[in-house]
Amino acid sequence: MSNEDLTTRARDLARNLSYNDSPLLAATKHTLFELANRLDQLSVRIDPTDNRHVIVDALSRWRFMTWRERVAYRLFKVLPREV
Protein backbone atom coordinates (compact mmCIF):
# COMPACT_ATOMS: atom_id res chain seq x y z
CA MET A 1 0.00 0.00 0.00
CA SER A 2 1.49 3.35 -1.00
CA ASN A 3 1.58 6.46 1.19
CA GLU A 4 -1.13 8.06 -0.92
CA ASP A 5 -3.47 5.08 -0.47
CA LEU A 6 -2.74 4.97 3.25
CA THR A 7 -3.51 8.66 3.75
CA THR A 8 -6.72 8.37 1.76
CA ARG A 9 -7.81 5.39 3.84
CA ALA A 10 -6.92 7.15 7.12
CA ARG A 11 -8.94 10.24 6.12
CA ASP A 12 -11.91 8.08 5.10
CA LEU A 13 -11.84 6.25 8.44
CA ALA A 14 -11.52 9.53 10.35
CA ARG A 15 -14.53 11.02 8.54
CA ASN A 16 -16.69 8.18 9.87
CA LEU A 17 -15.78 8.99 13.48
CA SER A 18 -17.29 11.76 15.57
CA TYR A 19 -15.76 14.20 18.03
CA ASN A 20 -18.97 14.17 20.09
CA ASP A 21 -19.37 10.45 20.88
CA SER A 22 -16.55 9.77 23.32
CA PRO A 23 -13.10 11.13 24.14
CA LEU A 24 -11.50 7.95 22.79
CA LEU A 25 -13.16 8.33 19.37
CA ALA A 26 -12.25 12.02 19.29
CA ALA A 27 -8.60 11.19 19.99
CA THR A 28 -8.64 8.46 17.36
CA LYS A 29 -10.09 10.84 14.76
CA HIS A 30 -7.50 13.49 15.58
CA THR A 31 -4.68 10.93 15.41
CA LEU A 32 -5.81 9.60 12.02
CA PHE A 33 -5.95 13.10 10.54
CA GLU A 34 -2.50 13.88 11.97
CA LEU A 35 -1.11 10.64 10.52
CA ALA A 36 -2.50 11.48 7.09
CA ASN A 37 -1.03 14.99 7.17
CA ARG A 38 2.43 13.81 8.19
CA LEU A 39 2.52 11.11 5.53
CA ASP A 40 1.46 13.65 2.91
CA GLN A 41 4.34 15.89 3.95
CA LEU A 42 6.79 13.02 3.40
CA SER A 43 5.62 12.36 -0.15
CA VAL A 44 7.48 14.90 -2.28
CA ARG A 45 8.03 15.19 -6.01
CA ILE A 46 10.10 17.47 -8.22
CA ASP A 47 8.47 19.62 -10.91
CA PRO A 48 10.87 21.24 -13.35
CA THR A 49 9.70 24.77 -14.17
CA ASP A 50 11.90 26.71 -16.59
CA ASN A 51 15.40 26.44 -15.16
CA ARG A 52 14.32 26.24 -11.50
CA HIS A 53 13.06 23.04 -9.92
CA VAL A 54 10.08 23.13 -7.57
CA ILE A 55 9.51 20.70 -4.69
CA VAL A 56 5.81 19.84 -4.28
CA ASP A 57 4.29 17.67 -1.54
CA ALA A 58 1.00 15.76 -1.61
CA LEU A 59 -0.81 18.71 0.01
CA SER A 60 0.23 20.93 -2.95
CA ARG A 61 2.57 23.04 -0.88
CA TRP A 62 5.67 24.00 -2.84
CA ARG A 63 8.98 25.84 -2.74
CA PHE A 64 11.98 26.28 -4.98
CA MET A 65 14.94 23.97 -4.46
CA THR A 66 18.04 25.40 -2.82
CA TRP A 67 21.39 25.25 -4.56
CA ARG A 68 22.53 22.31 -2.41
CA GLU A 69 19.31 20.38 -3.06
CA ARG A 70 19.69 20.90 -6.83
CA VAL A 71 23.26 19.56 -6.76
CA ALA A 72 22.27 16.54 -4.64
CA TYR A 73 19.30 15.84 -6.92
CA ARG A 74 21.33 16.06 -10.15
CA LEU A 75 24.30 14.03 -8.92
CA PHE A 76 22.69 11.46 -6.64
CA LYS A 77 18.94 11.65 -7.42
CA VAL A 78 18.28 12.35 -3.73
CA LEU A 79 14.90 13.92 -2.99
CA PRO A 80 14.51 16.38 -0.12
CA ARG A 81 12.61 15.09 2.91
CA GLU A 82 10.25 18.01 3.39
CA VAL A 83 8.80 21.06 1.74
Biopython code that builds the backbone (N, CA, C, O; Angstrom):
import numpy as np
from Bio.PDB.StructureBuilder import StructureBuilder

atoms = [
    (1, "MET", "N", (0.853, -1.166, 0.000)),
    (1, "MET", "CA", (0.000, 0.000, 0.000)),
    (1, "MET", "C", (0.906, 1.238, 0.000)),
    (1, "MET", "O", (1.815, 1.344, 0.824)),
    (2, "SER", "N", (0.661, 2.151, -0.904)),
    (2, "SER", "CA", (1.485, 3.354, -1.002)),
    (2, "SER", "C", (1.065, 4.378, 0.058)),
    (2, "SER", "O", (0.023, 4.245, 0.699)),
    (3, "ASN", "N", (1.901, 5.392, 0.220)),
    (3, "ASN", "CA", (1.582, 6.455, 1.189)),
    (3, "ASN", "C", (0.289, 7.169, 0.816)),
    (3, "ASN", "O", (-0.502, 7.526, 1.689)),
    (4, "GLU", "N", (0.076, 7.373, -0.469)),
    (4, "GLU", "CA", (-1.133, 8.058, -0.919)),
    (4, "GLU", "C", (-2.384, 7.253, -0.584)),
    (4, "GLU", "O", (-3.383, 7.813, -0.130)),
    (5, "ASP", "N", (-2.332, 5.943, -0.806)),
    (5, "ASP", "CA", (-3.470, 5.080, -0.466)),
    (5, "ASP", "C", (-3.712, 5.047, 1.040)),
    (5, "ASP", "O", (-4.854, 5.055, 1.499)),
    (6, "LEU", "N", (-2.621, 5.011, 1.798)),
    (6, "LEU", "CA", (-2.744, 4.972, 3.252)),
    (6, "LEU", "C", (-3.348, 6.260, 3.799)),
    (6, "LEU", "O", (-4.183, 6.210, 4.702)),
    (7, "THR", "N", (-2.943, 7.404, 3.272)),
    (7, "THR", "CA", (-3.513, 8.663, 3.750)),
    (7, "THR", "C", (-4.976, 8.792, 3.364)),
    (7, "THR", "O", (-5.786, 9.302, 4.139)),
    (8, "THR", "N", (-5.313, 8.333, 2.175)),
    (8, "THR", "CA", (-6.715, 8.369, 1.757)),
    (8, "THR", "C", (-7.573, 7.485, 2.659)),
    (8, "THR", "O", (-8.670, 7.873, 3.059)),
    (9, "ARG", "N", (-7.071, 6.311, 2.970)),
    (9, "ARG", "CA", (-7.814, 5.394, 3.843)),
    (9, "ARG", "C", (-7.944, 5.957, 5.265)),
    (9, "ARG", "O", (-8.999, 5.841, 5.887)),
    (10, "ALA", "N", (-6.865, 6.566, 5.773)),
    (10, "ALA", "CA", (-6.917, 7.153, 7.118)),
    (10, "ALA", "C", (-7.916, 8.300, 7.176)),
    (10, "ALA", "O", (-8.646, 8.428, 8.159)),
    (11, "ARG", "N", (-7.963, 9.132, 6.146)),
    (11, "ARG", "CA", (-8.935, 10.238, 6.119)),
    (11, "ARG", "C", (-10.370, 9.717, 6.005)),
    (11, "ARG", "O", (-11.280, 10.264, 6.627)),
    (12, "ASP", "N", (-10.571, 8.665, 5.214)),
    (12, "ASP", "CA", (-11.911, 8.083, 5.101)),
    (12, "ASP", "C", (-12.378, 7.500, 6.435)),
    (12, "ASP", "O", (-13.531, 7.682, 6.827)),
    (13, "LEU", "N", (-11.480, 6.800, 7.130)),
    (13, "LEU", "CA", (-11.842, 6.252, 8.440)),
    (13, "LEU", "C", (-12.122, 7.363, 9.443)),
    (13, "LEU", "O", (-13.049, 7.253, 10.245)),
    (14, "ALA", "N", (-11.333, 8.428, 9.405)),
    (14, "ALA", "CA", (-11.522, 9.528, 10.352)),
    (14, "ALA", "C", (-12.833, 10.259, 10.096)),
    (14, "ALA", "O", (-13.454, 10.748, 11.040)),
    (15, "ARG", "N", (-13.265, 10.345, 8.850)),
    (15, "ARG", "CA", (-14.534, 11.017, 8.543)),
    (15, "ARG", "C", (-15.734, 10.274, 9.121)),
    (15, "ARG", "O", (-16.772, 10.880, 9.387)),
    (16, "ASN", "N", (-15.595, 8.966, 9.314)),
    (16, "ASN", "CA", (-16.695, 8.182, 9.869)),
    (16, "ASN", "C", (-16.792, 8.288, 11.391)),
    (16, "ASN", "O", (-17.796, 7.882, 11.977)),
    (17, "LEU", "N", (-15.766, 8.826, 12.027)),
    (17, "LEU", "CA", (-15.779, 8.988, 13.482)),
    (17, "LEU", "C", (-16.306, 10.365, 13.849)),
    (17, "LEU", "O", (-16.332, 11.280, 13.026)),
    (18, "SER", "N", (-16.725, 10.494, 15.102)),
    (18, "SER", "CA", (-17.286, 11.760, 15.568)),
    (18, "SER", "C", (-16.500, 12.273, 16.764)),
    (18, "SER", "O", (-16.004, 11.493, 17.577)),
    (19, "TYR", "N", (-16.392, 13.596, 16.862)),
    (19, "TYR", "CA", (-15.756, 14.198, 18.027)),
    (19, "TYR", "C", (-16.689, 14.188, 19.239)),
    (19, "TYR", "O", (-16.225, 14.328, 20.370)),
    (20, "ASN", "N", (-17.990, 14.026, 19.019)),
    (20, "ASN", "CA", (-18.970, 14.173, 20.091)),
    (20, "ASN", "C", (-19.306, 12.866, 20.816)),
    (20, "ASN", "O", (-19.886, 12.915, 21.900)),
    (21, "ASP", "N", (-18.966, 11.714, 20.265)),
    (21, "ASP", "CA", (-19.367, 10.446, 20.875)),
    (21, "ASP", "C", (-18.634, 10.156, 22.178)),
    (21, "ASP", "O", (-19.261, 10.032, 23.230)),
    (22, "SER", "N", (-17.330, 10.049, 22.114)),
    (22, "SER", "CA", (-16.548, 9.773, 23.320)),
    (22, "SER", "C", (-15.155, 10.374, 23.147)),
    (22, "SER", "O", (-14.724, 10.642, 22.025)),
    (23, "PRO", "N", (-14.458, 10.584, 24.252)),
    (23, "PRO", "CA", (-13.099, 11.134, 24.138)),
    (23, "PRO", "C", (-12.145, 10.207, 23.385)),
    (23, "PRO", "O", (-11.224, 10.673, 22.714)),
    (24, "LEU", "N", (-12.364, 8.897, 23.495)),
    (24, "LEU", "CA", (-11.504, 7.951, 22.790)),
    (24, "LEU", "C", (-11.681, 8.069, 21.278)),
    (24, "LEU", "O", (-10.697, 8.065, 20.539)),
    (25, "LEU", "N", (-12.929, 8.176, 20.811)),
    (25, "LEU", "CA", (-13.164, 8.331, 19.371)),
    (25, "LEU", "C", (-12.650, 9.672, 18.865)),
    (25, "LEU", "O", (-12.155, 9.762, 17.742)),
    (26, "ALA", "N", (-12.761, 10.709, 19.680)),
    (26, "ALA", "CA", (-12.245, 12.022, 19.287)),
    (26, "ALA", "C", (-10.718, 11.975, 19.142)),
    (26, "ALA", "O", (-10.158, 12.536, 18.201)),
    (27, "ALA", "N", (-10.064, 11.304, 20.076)),
    (27, "ALA", "CA", (-8.604, 11.190, 19.995)),
    (27, "ALA", "C", (-8.178, 10.351, 18.796)),
    (27, "ALA", "O", (-7.179, 10.651, 18.142)),
    (28, "THR", "N", (-8.941, 9.297, 18.513)),
    (28, "THR", "CA", (-8.641, 8.458, 17.359)),
    (28, "THR", "C", (-8.803, 9.236, 16.066)),
    (28, "THR", "O", (-7.971, 9.121, 15.166)),
    (29, "LYS", "N", (-9.861, 10.027, 15.961)),
    (29, "LYS", "CA", (-10.091, 10.835, 14.765)),
    (29, "LYS", "C", (-8.960, 11.849, 14.579)),
    (29, "LYS", "O", (-8.450, 12.019, 13.472)),
    (30, "HIS", "N", (-8.578, 12.506, 15.643)),
    (30, "HIS", "CA", (-7.500, 13.486, 15.576)),
    (30, "HIS", "C", (-6.184, 12.826, 15.164)),
    (30, "HIS", "O", (-5.438, 13.372, 14.351)),
    (31, "THR", "N", (-5.905, 11.652, 15.727)),
    (31, "THR", "CA", (-4.676, 10.933, 15.409)),
    (31, "THR", "C", (-4.644, 10.488, 13.953)),
    (31, "THR", "O", (-3.599, 10.573, 13.308)),
    (32, "LEU", "N", (-5.764, 10.017, 13.426)),
    (32, "LEU", "CA", (-5.811, 9.602, 12.020)),
    (32, "LEU", "C", (-5.584, 10.774, 11.072)),
    (32, "LEU", "O", (-4.880, 10.633, 10.072)),
    (33, "PHE", "N", (-6.172, 11.927, 11.375)),
    (33, "PHE", "CA", (-5.946, 13.100, 10.541)),
    (33, "PHE", "C", (-4.483, 13.557, 10.620)),
    (33, "PHE", "O", (-3.900, 13.955, 9.612)),
    (34, "GLU", "N", (-3.901, 13.498, 11.811)),
    (34, "GLU", "CA", (-2.501, 13.885, 11.970)),
    (34, "GLU", "C", (-1.584, 12.932, 11.213)),
    (34, "GLU", "O", (-0.619, 13.371, 10.587)),
    (35, "LEU", "N", (-1.873, 11.641, 11.262)),
    (35, "LEU", "CA", (-1.110, 10.640, 10.522)),
    (35, "LEU", "C", (-1.164, 10.919, 9.029)),
    (35, "LEU", "O", (-0.139, 10.868, 8.350)),
    (36, "ALA", "N", (-2.345, 11.210, 8.515)),
    (36, "ALA", "CA", (-2.496, 11.483, 7.090)),
    (36, "ALA", "C", (-1.717, 12.726, 6.679)),
    (36, "ALA", "O", (-1.081, 12.739, 5.625)),
    (37, "ASN", "N", (-1.761, 13.768, 7.501)),
    (37, "ASN", "CA", (-1.031, 14.989, 7.166)),
    (37, "ASN", "C", (0.475, 14.771, 7.163)),
    (37, "ASN", "O", (1.170, 15.272, 6.279)),
    (38, "ARG", "N", (0.982, 14.037, 8.130)),
    (38, "ARG", "CA", (2.425, 13.809, 8.193)),
    (38, "ARG", "C", (2.913, 12.923, 7.064)),
    (38, "ARG", "O", (4.010, 13.133, 6.547)),
    (39, "LEU", "N", (2.122, 11.936, 6.671)),
    (39, "LEU", "CA", (2.520, 11.112, 5.534)),
    (39, "LEU", "C", (2.483, 11.910, 4.231)),
    (39, "LEU", "O", (3.325, 11.709, 3.356)),
    (40, "ASP", "N", (1.518, 12.808, 4.102)),
    (40, "ASP", "CA", (1.464, 13.649, 2.912)),
    (40, "ASP", "C", (2.667, 14.574, 2.829)),
    (40, "ASP", "O", (3.138, 14.874, 1.732)),
    (41, "GLN", "N", (3.168, 15.027, 3.954)),
    (41, "GLN", "CA", (4.340, 15.885, 3.948)),
    (41, "GLN", "C", (5.594, 15.131, 3.533)),
    (41, "GLN", "O", (6.530, 15.730, 3.003)),
    (42, "LEU", "N", (5.623, 13.823, 3.767)),
    (42, "LEU", "CA", (6.793, 13.024, 3.402)),
    (42, "LEU", "C", (6.825, 12.666, 1.927)),
    (42, "LEU", "O", (7.889, 12.348, 1.396)),
    (43, "SER", "N", (5.694, 12.710, 1.259)),
    (43, "SER", "CA", (5.624, 12.358, -0.151)),
    (43, "SER", "C", (5.898, 13.598, -0.998)),
    (43, "SER", "O", (5.005, 14.419, -1.206)),
    (44, "VAL", "N", (7.115, 13.734, -1.481)),
    (44, "VAL", "CA", (7.477, 14.902, -2.280)),
    (44, "VAL", "C", (7.797, 14.476, -3.699)),
    (44, "VAL", "O", (8.168, 13.330, -3.955)),
    (45, "ARG", "N", (7.648, 15.416, -4.613)),
    (45, "ARG", "CA", (8.027, 15.193, -6.011)),
    (45, "ARG", "C", (8.663, 16.467, -6.536)),
    (45, "ARG", "O", (8.491, 17.540, -5.958)),
    (46, "ILE", "N", (9.393, 16.347, -7.622)),
    (46, "ILE", "CA", (10.099, 17.470, -8.218)),
    (46, "ILE", "C", (9.406, 17.840, -9.524)),
    (46, "ILE", "O", (9.206, 16.986, -10.388)),
    (47, "ASP", "N", (9.041, 19.104, -9.668)),
    (47, "ASP", "CA", (8.471, 19.619, -10.914)),
    (47, "ASP", "C", (9.446, 20.604, -11.532)),
    (47, "ASP", "O", (9.720, 21.651, -10.945)),
    (48, "PRO", "N", (9.977, 20.286, -12.710)),
    (48, "PRO", "CA", (10.875, 21.244, -13.352)),
    (48, "PRO", "C", (10.063, 22.384, -13.976)),
    (48, "PRO", "O", (9.197, 22.141, -14.815)),
    (49, "THR", "N", (10.337, 23.604, -13.574)),
    (49, "THR", "CA", (9.702, 24.772, -14.174)),
    (49, "THR", "C", (10.806, 25.685, -14.660)),
    (49, "THR", "O", (11.617, 26.166, -13.868)),
    (50, "ASP", "N", (10.838, 25.924, -15.952)),
    (50, "ASP", "CA", (11.899, 26.707, -16.588)),
    (50, "ASP", "C", (13.252, 26.121, -16.199)),
    (50, "ASP", "O", (13.527, 24.954, -16.477)),
    (51, "ASN", "N", (14.078, 26.909, -15.572)),
    (51, "ASN", "CA", (15.396, 26.436, -15.159)),
    (51, "ASN", "C", (15.440, 26.127, -13.669)),
    (51, "ASN", "O", (16.439, 25.605, -13.174)),
    (52, "ARG", "N", (14.360, 26.445, -12.945)),
    (52, "ARG", "CA", (14.323, 26.242, -11.498)),
    (52, "ARG", "C", (13.418, 25.062, -11.183)),
    (52, "ARG", "O", (12.326, 24.947, -11.740)),
    (53, "HIS", "N", (13.862, 24.197, -10.306)),
    (53, "HIS", "CA", (13.059, 23.041, -9.916)),
    (53, "HIS", "C", (12.219, 23.402, -8.695)),
    (53, "HIS", "O", (12.656, 24.144, -7.814)),
    (54, "VAL", "N", (11.009, 22.861, -8.665)),
    (54, "VAL", "CA", (10.082, 23.130, -7.574)),
    (54, "VAL", "C", (9.807, 21.820, -6.843)),
    (54, "VAL", "O", (9.564, 20.791, -7.474)),
    (55, "ILE", "N", (9.844, 21.859, -5.514)),
    (55, "ILE", "CA", (9.506, 20.705, -4.686)),
    (55, "ILE", "C", (8.042, 20.848, -4.298)),
    (55, "ILE", "O", (7.640, 21.875, -3.751)),
    (56, "VAL", "N", (7.237, 19.814, -4.583)),
    (56, "VAL", "CA", (5.808, 19.838, -4.284)),
    (56, "VAL", "C", (5.484, 18.619, -3.432)),
    (56, "VAL", "O", (5.921, 17.512, -3.747)),
    (57, "ASP", "N", (4.713, 18.812, -2.342)),
    (57, "ASP", "CA", (4.289, 17.669, -1.544)),
    (57, "ASP", "C", (2.862, 17.289, -1.915)),
    (57, "ASP", "O", (2.253, 17.922, -2.777)),
    (58, "ALA", "N", (2.334, 16.268, -1.271)),
    (58, "ALA", "CA", (1.001, 15.763, -1.607)),
    (58, "ALA", "C", (-0.107, 16.744, -1.236)),
    (58, "ALA", "O", (-1.225, 16.622, -1.735)),
    (59, "LEU", "N", (0.185, 17.714, -0.368)),
    (59, "LEU", "CA", (-0.808, 18.714, 0.014)),
    (59, "LEU", "C", (-0.737, 19.944, -0.881)),
    (59, "LEU", "O", (-1.381, 20.955, -0.599)),
    (60, "SER", "N", (0.042, 19.866, -1.958)),
    (60, "SER", "CA", (0.228, 20.928, -2.951)),
    (60, "SER", "C", (0.955, 22.144, -2.401)),
    (60, "SER", "O", (0.838, 23.238, -2.953)),
    (61, "ARG", "N", (1.692, 21.969, -1.337)),
    (61, "ARG", "CA", (2.573, 23.037, -0.881)),
    (61, "ARG", "C", (3.857, 22.927, -1.685)),
    (61, "ARG", "O", (4.272, 21.818, -2.021)),
    (62, "TRP", "N", (4.495, 24.042, -2.002)),
    (62, "TRP", "CA", (5.671, 23.997, -2.840)),
    (62, "TRP", "C", (6.673, 25.066, -2.421)),
    (62, "TRP", "O", (6.348, 26.025, -1.721)),
    (63, "ARG", "N", (7.908, 24.857, -2.881)),
    (63, "ARG", "CA", (8.976, 25.837, -2.740)),
    (63, "ARG", "C", (10.036, 25.515, -3.772)),
    (63, "ARG", "O", (10.094, 24.401, -4.292)),
    (64, "PHE", "N", (10.878, 26.500, -4.066)),
    (64, "PHE", "CA", (11.981, 26.277, -4.982)),
    (64, "PHE", "C", (13.092, 25.525, -4.263)),
    (64, "PHE", "O", (13.281, 25.675, -3.056)),
    (65, "MET", "N", (13.824, 24.712, -5.022)),
    (65, "MET", "CA", (14.944, 23.970, -4.457)),
    (65, "MET", "C", (16.102, 24.917, -4.177)),
    (65, "MET", "O", (16.329, 25.875, -4.916)),
    (66, "THR", "N", (16.830, 24.639, -3.105)),
    (66, "THR", "CA", (18.038, 25.403, -2.824)),
    (66, "THR", "C", (19.163, 24.899, -3.726)),
    (66, "THR", "O", (19.028, 23.880, -4.405)),
    (67, "TRP", "N", (20.268, 25.631, -3.718)),
    (67, "TRP", "CA", (21.392, 25.255, -4.556)),
    (67, "TRP", "C", (21.916, 23.878, -4.163)),
    (67, "TRP", "O", (22.210, 23.059, -5.033)),
    (68, "ARG", "N", (22.035, 23.614, -2.873)),
    (68, "ARG", "CA", (22.532, 22.314, -2.409)),
    (68, "ARG", "C", (21.588, 21.175, -2.792)),
    (68, "ARG", "O", (22.038, 20.094, -3.170)),
    (69, "GLU", "N", (20.285, 21.416, -2.695)),
    (69, "GLU", "CA", (19.312, 20.379, -3.061)),
    (69, "GLU", "C", (19.370, 20.083, -4.551)),
    (69, "GLU", "O", (19.233, 18.930, -4.958)),
    (70, "ARG", "N", (19.572, 21.119, -5.375)),
    (70, "ARG", "CA", (19.691, 20.899, -6.825)),
    (70, "ARG", "C", (20.913, 20.058, -7.164)),
    (70, "ARG", "O", (20.838, 19.167, -8.010)),
    (71, "VAL", "N", (22.040, 20.335, -6.508)),
    (71, "VAL", "CA", (23.263, 19.560, -6.760)),
    (71, "VAL", "C", (23.062, 18.113, -6.327)),
    (71, "VAL", "O", (23.413, 17.191, -7.063)),
    (72, "ALA", "N", (22.500, 17.907, -5.139)),
    (72, "ALA", "CA", (22.269, 16.538, -4.643)),
    (72, "ALA", "C", (21.294, 15.794, -5.547)),
    (72, "ALA", "O", (21.454, 14.596, -5.776)),
    (73, "TYR", "N", (20.285, 16.493, -6.063)),
    (73, "TYR", "CA", (19.303, 15.837, -6.923)),
    (73, "TYR", "C", (19.920, 15.465, -8.273)),
    (73, "TYR", "O", (19.665, 14.377, -8.789)),
    (74, "ARG", "N", (20.727, 16.356, -8.843)),
    (74, "ARG", "CA", (21.327, 16.062, -10.147)),
    (74, "ARG", "C", (22.394, 14.984, -10.069)),
    (74, "ARG", "O", (22.482, 14.136, -10.958)),
    (75, "LEU", "N", (23.205, 15.003, -9.020)),
    (75, "LEU", "CA", (24.296, 14.034, -8.923)),
    (75, "LEU", "C", (23.842, 12.684, -8.381)),
    (75, "LEU", "O", (24.235, 11.640, -8.901)),
    (76, "PHE", "N", (23.019, 12.703, -7.340)),
    (76, "PHE", "CA", (22.693, 11.463, -6.644)),
    (76, "PHE", "C", (21.220, 11.071, -6.707)),
    (76, "PHE", "O", (20.839, 10.025, -6.182)),
    (77, "LYS", "N", (20.389, 11.894, -7.341)),
    (77, "LYS", "CA", (18.937, 11.654, -7.419)),
    (77, "LYS", "C", (18.313, 11.517, -6.032)),
    (77, "LYS", "O", (17.439, 10.679, -5.810)),
    (78, "VAL", "N", (18.773, 12.350, -5.109)),
    (78, "VAL", "CA", (18.276, 12.350, -3.730)),
    (78, "VAL", "C", (17.184, 13.405, -3.628)),
    (78, "VAL", "O", (17.409, 14.575, -3.936)),
    (79, "LEU", "N", (15.993, 12.982, -3.191)),
    (79, "LEU", "CA", (14.896, 13.917, -2.995)),
    (79, "LEU", "C", (14.946, 14.519, -1.603)),
    (79, "LEU", "O", (15.323, 13.831, -0.655)),
    (80, "PRO", "N", (14.573, 15.794, -1.452)),
    (80, "PRO", "CA", (14.506, 16.379, -0.116)),
    (80, "PRO", "C", (13.426, 15.684, 0.711)),
    (80, "PRO", "O", (12.501, 15.083, 0.166)),
    (81, "ARG", "N", (13.556, 15.776, 2.026)),
    (81, "ARG", "CA", (12.606, 15.093, 2.908)),
    (81, "ARG", "C", (11.349, 15.888, 3.160)),
    (81, "ARG", "O", (10.308, 15.302, 3.461)),
    (82, "GLU", "N", (11.406, 17.201, 3.049)),
    (82, "GLU", "CA", (10.249, 18.009, 3.388)),
    (82, "GLU", "C", (10.176, 19.230, 2.490)),
    (82, "GLU", "O", (11.123, 19.575, 1.783)),
    (83, "VAL", "N", (9.016, 19.869, 2.544)),
    (83, "VAL", "CA", (8.804, 21.065, 1.739)),
    (83, "VAL", "C", (8.982, 22.285, 2.586)),
    (83, "VAL", "O", (8.846, 23.404, 2.093)),
]
sb = StructureBuilder()
sb.init_structure("model")
sb.init_model(0)
sb.init_chain("A")
sb.init_seg("    ")
for serial, (resi, resn, name, xyz) in enumerate(atoms, 1):
    if name == "N":
        sb.init_residue(resn, " ", resi, " ")
    sb.init_atom(name, np.array(xyz, "f"), 0.0, 1.0, " ", f" {name:<3s}", serial, name[0])
structure = sb.get_structure()
